[in-house]
Amino acid sequence: MTADAPLPAQSRRESVTDAVVRAARRHPDRVALVHGASSWTYGDLITTAEALARGMAQRGVSKGMRVACLGRNSDRYVLAWLACHMIGAIHVPVNYMLGPGEVGYLLKSSGARMLFSDLELADTADAAAEGSEVTCRATLTGDGPPSGYIGFEELLLVDGEAMMCDVSGSDIAQIAYTSGTESTPKGAMLSHAALMSQYHSCMVAGCYEADDTVVHALPLYHSAQLHCFLMPHLALGACNVLLRDASPGPMLEAITAHRADSVFAPPTIWIALLRHEQFAAERLASLSKGYYGASIMPVEIIRELQGSLPKLKLWNFYGQTELCPLATCLQPEDQVTRAGSAGIAVLNVETRVVDDAMRPVEPGEVGEVVHRSPQLFSGYFNDPARTESAFSDGWFLSGDLATVDQDGYLTIVDRKKDMINSGGENVSSREVEEALYEHTAVAEVAVIALPDPKWIEAVCAVVVMREGAFVSASELIGFARNRLAGFKVPKTVVFVDQLPKNASGKILKRELRDSLRSTQGEIVG
């Protein structure tokens, strides 16, 4: 072979599944995944994924073909994810909370040819698949596949050659649809190399270790749980306890039963854990690593967690799907001294805060967060126009507004869409929320803008009270007035039993705005 001769493609394979295969070769008998009564060693996990890949290939799935997965967290969901990459297929995760029309859009947009679905979601899958390119349907969870479906067990071909499709780092591993503010979701193409780069950033920033026992409760269709936590820990050879969903009771039980030392949850779920009737510090005594994201953790909640669980260290992960998704991290030692900050850029990311002319802003000034990184997505699937508009001067435009301090620590002010302009003054919804969380009667709060004839946009606080507590709207407004400039004080306080959230625990402010605008005449400030 001469110096100019190309290397054999197989010698430079870079599939995300290969990382788990390597872990299985190091630790074949170590427990990789626990889900309900099922426990999988690394060796068994890979052997079964290979059997599934053979069955998928036999039914026509090949390199570059899109495979959609509509299901709640399960060991079979993980197996389908791993099997896709053994044959070079592209995984398309589907939010199980979507309706048939929304799922149908994702199937048609991605051109998926195979669809995995939980049996309980088969009606949605059937309606969504009409008019799509789906030619093969298979069940994930559930027994007795309905007509037109292949049962999961039927797909497993135990005997056969090893699945070793040529996969390079630039090949696409997943098309992850983002739920932005636009009329249609965008399919972010995540390559194998970008994901591997992101996994390395997570391992370093989050201090992951091979002997970790990690509880995974947030949905795997979301990039945070799958790519920031499950896959990096599988690559390391850790023990992963997978729950069906992020219900606080089962989470508490799993942490206790498995003596887990690591868990990820958005602030809303951490709050739910603290408020749960089964919460007891001794039950969570094993926890030493706690991660959060999606929004800033209220300072009062950080203090409550530190008081109840002194062994627990906290990390704030910030990012977005297009970065696979981690961009910055706030370390445990900075949680109180730099409360509210998203931290500094992780290992493989460069981050700036810039003005409209793409010039770095001065410390303390508000600008847009931009990134460049090998973790970045490869563009939006079949959407060159929106891909082009997402970049400027070689930087990815995040759509987040932030300040940066002298040490490079990022503080997210708001999403551009969530910034409130009241009477010509900009108001950060997060700053108002932080102030209201200091009130002992407040369990959860979301601050939004409502149309106002005088102020153009009025600051509105939507509040969930703690069980057994009471506070009036006027009392909360007065409480905020003692902590905020006058133009930032809520003009209206609305009390609700619960805030609308997606399956990842993120508060759906757009849904709140739409709901309250339609009933605005009934709201009393």
ZAMARGU-4260 file (C-alpha; in steps of 0.2 Angstrom, whole numbers, plus 5000, padded with zeros to 4 digits):
<rodrens>
0) 5000/5000/5000 | 5007/5017/4995 | 5006/5033/5005 | 4992/5039/4993 | 4982/5023/4994
5) 4965/5025/5003 | 4963/5015/5019 | 4950/5001/5019 | 4934/5008/5024 | 4931/4995/5038
10) 4948/5000/5046 | 4940/5017/5050 | 4923/5012/5055 | 4915/5025/5066 | 4897/5020/5071
15) 4890/5025/5088 | 4885/5007/5091 | 4903/5002/5089 | 4907/5011/5105 | 4895/4999/5114
20) 4902/4984/5105 | 4920/4989/5111 | 4912/4991/5129 | 4905/4973/5127 | 4922/4966/5122
25) 4930/4974/5137 | 4916/4969/5150 | 4905/4955/5142 | 4897/4950/5158 | 4895/4967/5166
30) 4877/4973/5167 | 4873/4985/5154 | 4855/4989/5155 | 4841/4985/5167 | 4823/4988/5162
35) 4809/4982/5173 | 4812/4963/5177 | 4824/4962/5162 | 4843/4963/5165 | 4855/4963/5150
40) 4874/4960/5151 | 4884/4970/5138 | 4887/4953/5129 | 4869/4949/5128 | 4864/4967/5123
45) 4876/4967/5108 | 4872/4949/5103 | 4853/4953/5103 | 4856/4969/5093 | 4865/4959/5080
50) 4851/4947/5079 | 4839/4961/5076 | 4850/4970/5063 | 4850/4953/5053 | 4831/4952/5054
55) 4829/4970/5048 | 4841/4968/5034 | 4832/4952/5029 | 4816/4963/5027 | 4825/4976/5016
60) 4833/4988/5028 | 4849/4994/5021 | 4862/5008/5023 | 4855/5025/5023 | 4837/5020/5025
65) 4827/5029/5038 | 4820/5019/5052 | 4807/5028/5063 | 4804/5023/5082 | 4788/5027/5090
70) 4789/5021/5108 | 4791/5024/5126 | 4807/5020/5135 | 4811/5001/5134 | 4825/4989/5132
75) 4818/4985/5115 | 4819/5004/5110 | 4838/5003/5114 | 4840/4987/5104 | 4832/4995/5089
80) 4843/5010/5091 | 4859/5000/5091 | 4853/4988/5077 | 4850/5003/5065 | 4868/5007/5065
85) 4875/4989/5063 | 4867/4990/5045 | 4870/5009/5042 | 4852/5014/5044 | 4847/5031/5050
90) 4836/5032/5066 | 4821/5044/5067 | 4815/5046/5085 | 4796/5050/5086 | 4789/5059/5101
95) 4775/5047/5108 | 4765/5061/5113 | 4761/5067/5096 | 4745/5065/5087 | 4743/5055/5070
100) 4745/5070/5059 | 4761/5076/5068 | 4768/5058/5067 | 4763/5057/5049 | 4772/5073/5045
105) 4788/5066/5052 | 4786/5049/5043 | 4783/5058/5026 | 4797/5071/5029 | 4810/5058/5034
110) 4805/5046/5020 | 4805/5032/5033 | 4803/5015/5026 | 4802/5005/5042 | 4792/5009/5058
115) 4794/5002/5075 | 4780/5006/5087 | 4774/5001/5104 | 4758/4990/5103 | 4748/5003/5113
120) 4753/5016/5100 | 4748/5005/5085 | 4732/5015/5081 | 4743/5031/5080 | 4756/5023/5070
125) 4743/5015/5057 | 4735/5032/5054 | 4751/5041/5053 | 4759/5029/5041 | 4745/5031/5028
130) 4752/5040/5013 | 4770/5038/5019 | 4784/5027/5012 | 4783/5015/5026 | 4783/4997/5020
135) 4788/4987/5035 | 4780/4989/5053 | 4786/4980/5069 | 4781/4981/5087 | 4792/4986/5101
140) 4783/4983/5117 | 4768/4972/5118 | 4763/4955/5113 | 4753/4948/5099 | 4757/4960/5085
145) 4741/4966/5075 | 4738/4963/5057 | 4751/4971/5046 | 4765/4970/5060 | 4780/4959/5063
150) 4782/4955/5081 | 4799/4960/5089 | 4804/4943/5093 | 4800/4937/5075 | 4813/4950/5069
155) 4827/4941/5079 | 4838/4931/5068 | 4850/4922/5080 | 4861/4913/5067 | 4870/4923/5053
160) 4885/4933/5049 | 4891/4948/5059 | 4883/4964/5054 | 4898/4975/5048 | 4891/4988/5036
165) 4904/5001/5031 | 4900/5016/5042 | 4910/5032/5042 | 4910/5046/5054 | 4901/5058/5041
170) 4887/5046/5039 | 4871/5051/5047 | 4866/5041/5062 | 4850/5050/5067 | 4837/5063/5060
175) 4831/5072/5076 | 4816/5083/5073 | 4816/5099/5083 | 4801/5107/5091 | 4804/5125/5087
180) 4792/5139/5085 | 4791/5137/5066 | 4776/5129/5058 | 4784/5113/5054 | 4798/5104/5063
185) 4816/5103/5056 | 4825/5087/5055 | 4843/5089/5062 | 4855/5077/5054 | 4867/5070/5067
190) 4882/5061/5061 | 4891/5047/5069 | 4907/5058/5071 | 4897/5072/5079 | 4888/5061/5091
195) 4905/5053/5096 | 4913/5070/5099 | 4898/5075/5109 | 4899/5059/5120 | 4917/5063/5124
200) 4912/5081/5129 | 4899/5073/5141 | 4911/5061/5149 | 4923/5074/5153 | 4911/5088/5158
205) 4900/5077/5168 | 4914/5066/5176 | 4906/5050/5170 | 4914/5034/5176 | 4913/5015/5171
210) 4907/5010/5188 | 4892/5022/5188 | 4875/5016/5191 | 4864/5028/5181 | 4845/5030/5181
215) 4838/5036/5164 | 4820/5042/5166 | 4817/5055/5153 | 4812/5050/5135 | 4825/5042/5124
220) 4817/5051/5109 | 4824/5066/5116 | 4843/5070/5112 | 4847/5074/5130 | 4843/5057/5138
225) 4849/5047/5124 | 4865/5056/5119 | 4870/5065/5135 | 4868/5051/5147 | 4863/5033/5140
230) 4875/5032/5126 | 4890/5039/5134 | 4888/5028/5149 | 4885/5013/5138 | 4901/5017/5129
235) 4910/5017/5146 | 4903/5001/5152 | 4892/5008/5166 | 4876/5000/5173 | 4861/5009/5166
240) 4843/5008/5174 | 4830/5013/5161 | 4813/5018/5167 | 4797/5019/5156 | 4795/5038/5160
245) 4800/5051/5173 | 4786/5048/5186 | 4793/5054/5203 | 4788/5038/5212 | 4796/5025/5201
250) 4811/5036/5200 | 4813/5037/5219 | 4810/5018/5220 | 4823/5014/5206 | 4837/5026/5214
255) 4834/5017/5231 | 4833/4999/5224 | 4848/5000/5213 | 4858/5012/5224 | 4860/5023/5209
260) 4873/5037/5210 | 4868/5047/5195 | 4852/5054/5188 | 4847/5067/5175 | 4831/5077/5176
265) 4825/5095/5172 | 4822/5107/5186 | 4803/5103/5186 | 4807/5085/5189 | 4819/5088/5203
270) 4806/5099/5211 | 4793/5085/5209 | 4805/5073/5217 | 4808/5085/5232 | 4789/5087/5234
275) 4784/5069/5232 | 4776/5060/5247 | 4789/5046/5246 | 4804/5058/5246 | 4816/5055/5260
280) 4834/5059/5261 | 4840/5042/5267 | 4832/5034/5251 | 4843/5044/5240 | 4859/5043/5250
285) 4868/5034/5236 | 4866/5049/5224 | 4882/5058/5221 | 4879/5065/5204 | 4864/5075/5198
290) 4862/5083/5181 | 4849/5096/5175 | 4845/5105/5159 | 4831/5112/5149 | 4830/5127/5160
295) 4840/5136/5175 | 4838/5128/5192 | 4830/5140/5204 | 4843/5145/5217 | 4831/5140/5231
300) 4829/5123/5224 | 4848/5121/5223 | 4849/5126/5241 | 4835/5114/5246 | 4844/5099/5237
305) 4861/5103/5245 | 4852/5104/5262 | 4843/5088/5260 | 4857/5078/5250 | 4874/5085/5255
310) 4883/5071/5246 | 4874/5076/5229 | 4884/5086/5217 | 4875/5096/5203 | 4879/5099/5185
315) 4869/5111/5173 | 4870/5105/5155 | 4865/5118/5142 | 4863/5115/5123 | 4852/5111/5109
320) 4848/5097/5097 | 4859/5104/5083 | 4874/5101/5094 | 4870/5083/5098 | 4866/5092/5111
325) 4878/5098/5124 | 4887/5115/5122 | 4891/5122/5140 | 4892/5115/5157 | 4891/5123/5175
330) 4901/5112/5187 | 4896/5108/5205 | 4908/5120/5213 | 4900/5135/5203 | 4881/5130/5207
335) 4879/5144/5221 | 4893/5156/5217 | 4887/5157/5199 | 4869/5152/5201 | 4859/5154/5185
340) 4874/5152/5174 | 4875/5139/5160 | 4894/5138/5163 | 4908/5137/5150 | 4909/5128/5134
345) 4913/5110/5135 | 4928/5100/5128 | 4923/5100/5109 | 4913/5116/5108 | 4918/5135/5105
350) 4904/5147/5111 | 4903/5166/5109 | 4889/5179/5113 | 4888/5191/5098 | 4878/5206/5092
355) 4868/5207/5076 | 4884/5211/5067 | 4892/5195/5074 | 4904/5205/5085 | 4908/5198/5102
360) 4898/5208/5115 | 4906/5216/5130 | 4904/5207/5147 | 4887/5209/5154 | 4879/5214/5137
365) 4865/5204/5130 | 4868/5195/5113 | 4865/5179/5104 | 4874/5163/5108 | 4883/5156/5093
370) 4893/5140/5092 | 4906/5131/5081 | 4910/5113/5085 | 4913/5095/5077 | 4897/5091/5087
375) 4887/5102/5075 | 4873/5094/5065 | 4876/5091/5046 | 4861/5102/5041 | 4842/5100/5041
380) 4836/5086/5031 | 4830/5091/5014 | 4829/5109/5019 | 4844/5119/5013 | 4836/5136/5015
385) 4833/5134/5034 | 4851/5126/5035 | 4858/5141/5027 | 4849/5153/5038 | 4855/5144/5054
390) 4873/5149/5051 | 4882/5166/5049 | 4901/5168/5046 | 4904/5150/5050 | 4894/5150/5067
395) 4878/5141/5071 | 4865/5153/5077 | 4857/5146/5093 | 4842/5158/5095 | 4846/5160/5113
400) 4850/5177/5121 | 4864/5178/5134 | 4877/5188/5143 | 4895/5182/5146 | 4906/5187/5160
405) 4925/5191/5161 | 4928/5173/5164 | 4918/5166/5150 | 4903/5160/5160 | 4887/5161/5150
410) 4871/5166/5157 | 4855/5163/5147 | 4844/5178/5147 | 4830/5170/5137 | 4825/5162/5121
415) 4822/5176/5108 | 4804/5171/5108 | 4802/5172/5127 | 4810/5189/5129 | 4796/5201/5135
420) 4796/5219/5129 | 4785/5229/5141 | 4783/5247/5139 | 4799/5248/5128 | 4809/5239/5141
425) 4816/5221/5139 | 4811/5209/5153 | 4819/5192/5155 | 4806/5179/5160 | 4819/5169/5169
430) 4824/5184/5180 | 4806/5186/5186 | 4804/5167/5189 | 4820/5167/5199 | 4813/5181/5210
435) 4796/5172/5213 | 4804/5155/5217 | 4810/5164/5233 | 4792/5164/5240 | 4789/5149/5251
440) 4772/5146/5243 | 4778/5145/5226 | 4780/5127/5219 | 4782/5131/5201 | 4781/5147/5190
445) 4782/5151/5172 | 4783/5170/5166 | 4776/5174/5149 | 4770/5190/5139 | 4752/5194/5137
450) 4746/5207/5125 | 4742/5224/5133 | 4735/5240/5126 | 4746/5251/5137 | 4762/5241/5139
455) 4761/5232/5122 | 4767/5216/5132 | 4762/5214/5150 | 4772/5202/5162 | 4761/5188/5167
460) 4766/5175/5180 | 4758/5158/5180 | 4760/5150/5197 | 4757/5133/5205 | 4757/5134/5224
465) 4764/5121/5235 | 4752/5109/5243 | 4744/5117/5259 | 4751/5134/5255 | 4742/5150/5250
470) 4747/5167/5243 | 4736/5179/5234 | 4740/5188/5217 | 4743/5205/5226 | 4754/5197/5239
475) 4765/5189/5225 | 4766/5205/5215 | 4771/5215/5231 | 4784/5201/5235 | 4791/5204/5217
480) 4791/5223/5218 | 4803/5221/5233 | 4816/5212/5222 | 4814/5218/5204 | 4813/5235/5195
485) 4796/5241/5193 | 4794/5237/5174 | 4799/5219/5178 | 4786/5216/5191 | 4771/5205/5185
490) 4756/5215/5180 | 4745/5199/5182 | 4747/5183/5192 | 4737/5167/5187 | 4736/5152/5198
495) 4735/5135/5190 | 4735/5117/5196 | 4749/5112/5185 | 4760/5119/5171 | 4759/5111/5154
500) 4775/5101/5150 | 4782/5090/5137 | 4788/5073/5140 | 4806/5080/5144 | 4799/5091/5158
505) 4801/5107/5149 | 4787/5120/5152 | 4777/5123/5136 | 4776/5142/5137 | 4769/5144/5119
510) 4754/5133/5125 | 4752/5144/5141 | 4752/5160/5130 | 4739/5153/5118 | 4728/5147/5132
515) 4729/5163/5142 | 4727/5174/5127 | 4711/5166/5123 | 4704/5168/5140 | 4712/5185/5144
520) 4696/5194/5148 | 4693/5182/5162 | 4710/5185/5170 | 4711/5196/5186 | 4728/5204/5190
</rodrens>
